[in-house]
């Protein structure tokens, strides 16, 4: 339902890959008009964030002092069918 250029943020309070990057990877495999959105220049991520194949992960007790958390920002790149 996103317009071209529209963004979707998928986030969980989980550290399990099956609930996080595996979900997003499956979505990207079946929705070719979706892609990873780039982080705006000059924006800082939380300290201790881990880059995943798709998205980023915070682990409990890391530098940011948060619970486990994952998010991926996706962007619709074409109009689709």
Helices and strands as residue ranges (DSSP letters): E 7-12, G 17-19, H 21-30, E 34-36, E 50-51, E 56-58, E 69-76
